[in-house]
Amino acid sequence: MSRKSLVEQYTEALPTSRKLYERAQGIFPSGVTHDSRYLKPFPLYVVRAKGSRKWDVDGREYIDYWMGHGSLLLGHNHPEVEAAVHEQLSRGTHYGACHEKELEWGELVTQLIPSAERVKFTSSGTEATLMAIRLARSYTGKTKIVKFEGHFHGWHDHVVEGVMPPYEVPVSPGLLSEVVGSTLLCPPNDGQTLRQILRNNPDVACVLIEPTGASFGAIPTKGEFLQELRQITREHNVILIFDEVITGFRCSPGGAQGYYNVIPDLTTLAKILAGGLPGGAVVGKKDILELLEFKEDREWNRYKKIAHPGTYNANPLSAAAGVAALRIIASGEENKKADKIAQHLRSELNSVIDKHQVPWKVYGDFSGLHFLFTYEEDQKVPFDPENFQYDYRKLKGGNPQLFHAFRCAMLLHGVDVTTTTLTSSAHTLEDVDKTATAFDRTIALLKEDGLID
Ligand code: PMP
């Protein structure tokens, strides 16, 4: 009898996920509710999660490295976060009014994030970058924005340019050419080109960056570049926005800006900010966020103030989860734990790669790791911060087909990874060992299936 293929094994092992996916196809485009959850032949359906683990509809257990798309630095359902949400739930989920939890939440943010003189809550990271750009445009009276190739800032029209190779083409159609033309792209880590762009375009309002590099360091950025960037933007009178939606409260309690001690004018936050519930924020200089203020001046309020409604801004449940999570994170211990596990994981997985002699690399910084399936020996290692010379155009996008097969094989072996795999402070050394074993078996399975040499 011939052996079963990866797809056959996966289909046989997850029958209920498959059934639910069939139902989903009649409801959602491609049956999914987030592009990155799309998986061939069908995605995973989960019923429960705790700590570093989650369980699917077929009762299978997984070590989870999605960690709520990066929102769960403390792992799933940390007891203090869970208790805070329960307590808030019993008092109501939406008051349509101000509440004390939003004050506590905002105060914690200003204490932890160095650039946060003022805070404005939004419902998501996408809304936060949209608002940050609007603030920058309004404050400077200029229109264009600069972003770096590969960097991800959400899905609104102003930032879907230059996210995936080929970087010249936005990741979505349906955009106005004027909007596309107003977002200028700069190669990552390239101060010289940035200076040139700013010299040639006096109408640039802001520069936006993921401070540890595209997609949490899939294309790494060094701390020195952030300092250079701070200097360049200051020289050209351009607003510097750190998009810390993923790095915020993760690289350190003060985010990447706290870690590298480079202070932007504006910062966008989400994910960990709201302890695993929906929420985002724009924070930054008082005189910029002042543009959101009401004044005793009808002219100002009607013509100059930036409008900001939003049904779920500072939602009480998100505020309760956020306050509980940030209080725990404030000491910095959780960040260190998550970083240490990730470092160990990167090193264990690279040992497995060496054993199998496949042209892969695992790299990353802080509590993240990325899989590179096309590692070229003639290039310098991408994760060596001293020698970062890897062609950045080869670091994102890769081979989606192989990634689907890789993810299915890892799921078969009890591990759920993604393109930006993240650890939490709930992950353990035992999780790392089990993941390394799953990775070992996965490579063997992909070889047996003829998907890799
Ligand atoms: N910016 C960055 C750096 C992100 O990682 C994300 C989400 N992955 C966003 C913005 C968008 O956030 P949201 O999904 O909450 O809209």
Residues whose N, C-alpha, C, O or C-beta is under 5 A from the ligand:
A	BS01	PMP	S124 G125 T126 F152 H153 G154 E210 D243 V245 I246 A270
